[in-house]
Amino acid sequence: MNDAVLKRLPSASLEELSPDDIELLLGNARLLRSAAGACQTGTLLRGKRLALLCERDDSADAVLFRDAALELGADVSHIRPRLSELGRPEELRQTARILGRLYDGIECQGLVPALYDVVGREAGVPVYDGLASPAHATARLAAVLGPGEPPARQRELVLQTVLLSTLA
């Protein structure tokens, strides 16, 4: 991305970001928009493996997450989350740890909060709770990104910026 450098966010949770961190994220999204226009983004997450835990990989949220990650060069695997079917809490913790060893980041879509909390605590990698959902904070940030792109593209840019800020 030329001499421009995306700055790393201090937290994977957007709900915990300070106003300065939010401005940093939006500034990073604008840098990414410029780099995307110059076709310089396809390798930014090359070699990163992401898990997409959701029932349907053709839902709008799943497609948005997968497309955003693939555009940056990441590999995305769809995993149907049968975590609630695990018999004992230790099995769930072990499964989360294994996912953390297999993947560099995990997007959870539609998991109940208790399961998401266990995965987030045990995986040891960034775990996102519906990052591509229209109810997520990234959707609100996309609305204030500024003109220059259609709303859907602004949404994708913010999502990509969060991925880069937490994985790169």
Secondary structure, 3 states (H helix, E strand, C coil): CCCCCCCCCCCCCHHHCCHHHHHHHHHHHHHHHHHHHCCCCCCCCCCCEEEEECCCCCCHHHHHHHHHHHHCCCEEEEECCCHHHCCCHHHHHHHHHHHHHHCCEEEECCCCHHHHHHHHHHCCCCEEECCCCCCCHHHHHHHCCCCCCCHHHHHHHHHHHHHHHHHC
